[in-house]
Every structure is written in C-alpha cells, then in structure tokens.
Amino acid sequence: MIRELAQRMMDAEVEPLCGAGYGEVSRERVNRRNGYRSREWDTRAGTVELAIPRLR
C-alpha cells in the first residue's frame, strides 16, 4: 500500500514536468519519460522497492 501511494505521487509529479500523461501524445510535451530506475526506500513498515521515473 505504501509503495502504491508513493508511485502515484511520483507519477503525478512527473506529468506536469513532461507536459503530458503516460502514453499520451501531446504537442505541448516538453520532456519525455525514459523508463524507471529502481531504488529501495526504508520505512517503519519495512523496505519498499520503488520505481523512480526517469526523464530525458
């Protein structure tokens, strides 16, 4: 549940930076997604594996 919330927050933060949503075609797009990088996040609930979005 923690991982899902963090992923949604990161995706919501990246969309305005790109100018379009994931998989969306837009002429206003100023940046592109370039996959994800993995990172472990240590929380009180344990270690969570996150997929951090990369931009070009």
N, C-alpha and C positions, 0 to 999 in steps of 0.2 A: 504494500500500500504506500509506503514511504517512497519507494522507487518510482511508482507510477505518478505520484504527485510531483516529484522533482522533475521527471521527464516532461510532463505537461507544462510546468513553469518555464523550463528551458526552451521548449518549442515556442511558447507564447512570446518569449523574449527575442527569439531569432527571427520570427516572422516580420516584425517592423524593420529590422535591420536589412532584410532581403528585399522588402517591398512586395512580397507575395508569399502565400502559404506553401506548404509542402506539396510538390507536384502541380502547383498552379502556374499557368502560363500568363505572364503579365508584361506589358511594355514598360511599366514603371519599375520593373525589377532592377535593383542597383547592385546586387550581390547574389552569389549562388551558394547553395549548400554543397559541401564536399565530403559527405559521409559523416561518420561519427568516430570518436576515439573513446576507448573505454577508460574508466577511472573508478577506483574504489573510494567509497565515502564511508568513514567510520562514524556511526551514530550510537546513541544509547541502546538502540534496539539491535545493534549488530552492524556488520559490514554490509554495505549495499553497493552493488555493481551498477554504475551509471554509464550511459552512452551520451557523451558530450557532443553536441552538434559542431561540426567544423564549417567554416565559411571560406569562400575564395574571395 
